[in-house]
Amino acid sequence: MLDIASPTSNYKIYKKLLRTGVDPTVPFLQIYLRQFFMLNEDQNPDYLRRGLINLQKRRVIYRELEEIRHFQNLKYNFTEVVDLVNFFENYETVDNEDFISVVRL
């Protein structure tokens, strides 16, 4: 598991498993957020010398966004479990004050 989640080579092993896995899949969003954070660091400027747009940075952002969009567009084929639906529809909640009074006992 540690090898899969290793940040080595920008999570190369994890991303390969994600692409070759069975869809639908829910990716670990923190990896993408980290990538966007790293892209916005000072060593990756928006503009290069003479005011040119850093197209390489834009390409990397586009690839990452497309990968996220791919997972968002996948359809999940859930089967309704009637007993579970009934449980949650009839579940009684407790307000905070009642909960605190129970916890203090």
C-alpha positions as CSV (number, residue, x, y, z in Angstrom):
1,M,0.0,0.0,0.0
2,L,2.8,2.4,0.8
3,D,4.3,1.9,-2.7
4,I,1.0,2.7,-4.3
5,A,0.6,6.0,-2.4
6,S,4.2,7.0,-2.8
7,P,4.6,10.5,-4.1
8,T,7.6,9.3,-6.2
9,S,7.3,10.5,-9.8
10,N,4.1,12.4,-9.0
11,Y,2.2,9.3,-7.7
12,K,2.9,7.4,-10.9
13,I,2.0,3.9,-9.5
14,Y,-1.3,5.2,-8.0
15,K,-2.3,7.0,-11.2
16,K,-1.5,3.9,-13.4
17,L,-3.6,1.7,-11.2
18,L,-6.4,4.3,-11.3
19,R,-6.4,4.4,-15.1
20,T,-6.3,0.6,-15.4
21,G,-8.8,-0.2,-12.7
22,V,-12.4,-1.1,-13.0
23,D,-14.7,1.8,-13.4
24,P,-16.4,3.5,-11.7
25,T,-13.7,4.6,-9.4
26,V,-13.5,7.4,-6.7
27,P,-10.0,8.9,-6.8
28,F,-8.2,10.3,-3.8
29,L,-8.7,14.0,-4.3
30,Q,-5.8,15.1,-2.1
31,I,-3.4,13.9,-4.8
32,Y,-4.9,16.2,-7.3
33,L,-5.1,19.1,-4.9
34,R,-1.4,18.6,-4.1
35,Q,-0.6,18.7,-7.8
36,F,-2.5,22.0,-8.3
37,F,-0.8,23.4,-5.2
38,M,2.7,22.5,-6.6
39,L,1.8,23.9,-10.0
40,N,1.1,27.3,-8.4
41,E,4.4,27.5,-6.6
42,D,6.8,30.3,-7.6
43,Q,8.9,27.9,-9.7
44,N,6.0,27.4,-12.0
45,P,5.2,31.0,-13.1
46,D,2.1,31.8,-15.1
47,Y,4.2,33.9,-17.5
48,L,7.7,33.2,-18.8
49,R,10.3,35.7,-20.0
50,R,9.0,38.5,-22.3
51,G,5.4,38.0,-21.0
52,L,4.9,34.6,-22.8
53,I,2.2,32.4,-21.3
54,N,3.6,29.2,-19.6
55,L,1.8,26.7,-21.8
56,Q,3.5,23.7,-20.2
57,K,1.9,24.6,-16.9
58,R,-1.5,25.1,-18.6
59,R,-1.2,21.6,-20.3
60,V,-0.4,19.9,-17.0
61,I,-3.4,21.7,-15.3
62,Y,-5.6,20.6,-18.3
63,R,-4.5,16.9,-18.0
64,E,-5.2,16.9,-14.3
65,L,-8.7,18.5,-14.7
66,E,-9.5,16.1,-17.6
67,E,-8.6,13.1,-15.4
68,I,-10.9,14.4,-12.6
69,R,-13.7,15.1,-15.1
70,H,-13.4,11.5,-16.4
71,F,-14.2,10.2,-12.9
72,Q,-17.0,12.7,-12.5
73,N,-18.7,11.5,-15.7
74,L,-18.7,7.8,-14.8
75,K,-22.1,6.4,-14.0
76,Y,-22.6,4.2,-10.9
77,N,-25.0,1.3,-11.1
78,F,-26.4,1.1,-7.6
79,T,-29.0,-1.4,-6.7
80,E,-31.6,-0.1,-4.3
81,V,-31.7,-2.0,-1.0
82,V,-35.2,-1.4,0.2
83,D,-34.4,-2.3,3.9
84,L,-31.6,0.2,3.9
85,V,-33.7,2.9,2.3
86,N,-36.4,2.3,4.8
87,F,-34.0,2.5,7.7
88,F,-32.6,5.9,6.7
89,E,-36.0,7.3,5.8
90,N,-37.4,6.4,9.2
91,Y,-34.2,7.1,11.2
92,E,-34.9,9.5,14.1
93,T,-32.2,12.1,14.7
94,V,-31.3,13.6,18.0
95,D,-30.7,17.3,18.4
96,N,-27.4,18.6,19.9
97,E,-28.8,19.4,23.3
98,D,-30.2,15.9,23.8
99,F,-27.0,14.4,22.6
100,I,-24.9,16.4,25.0
101,S,-27.1,15.5,27.9
102,V,-26.8,11.8,27.1
103,V,-23.0,12.0,26.6
104,R,-22.6,13.7,30.0
105,L,-24.3,10.8,31.8
